[in-house]
């Protein structure tokens, strides 16, 4: 039983947890993406603008990466951080970008 508890603790000890809120002008942005592009990890914010995700940092501990928040019609924001074990809380307030909207491509297929 002690070996199982130790094993679970060892696995948890290698986790970095990222959490926070994405807003624009003080309003939550549900559906925004927050992640670390170089590692291919991240999350989509809930309706209240909150996000939460974790990664295993056993092989990348001490590495500097960018935590990036994006939302259509807003300028993305990057926050550099060093990957470490534990929880990191980062909030983002995105500025509107009405002159440079991100392109959205919709593709359809006809069955006719």
C-alpha positions, 0 to 999 in steps of 0.5 A, a space after each residue: 500500500 505504501 508503494 502505491 501512495 509513494 508512486 502516486 505522489 511521485 507522479 503528482 510531484 512532476 506536474 505543473 498546473 496552470 490556471 487563471 481567467 481570460 477577460 476583455 474590458 473586465 468581461 470574461 471570454 468564454 471559448 478563448 484558448 490558453 496554452 503553450 504552443 511549443 508543447 502542444 498543450 492547453 485548454 479552452 476557457 469556460 463561459 466564466 473565462 476560467 481555464 485550467 490544465 496541467 502538464 508533466 514537467 519531468 523532462 522540461 523542468 526549468 525550460 522557458 516557454 510562452 503561455 499564450 491566450 487567444 480569442 477571435 477579434 482580440 490581440 493574442 497575449 504571451 506571458 513568458 514563464 519558466 516551467 516548474 512543479 506546482 501551480 501557476 496562476 496567470 490572468 489575461 486581459 485581451 485587447 480588441 483588435 478590430 482592424 485585424 480580425 483573425 481569418 476563419 475558414 469554413 469548408 463544406 462538402 456537398 453530397 449531391 
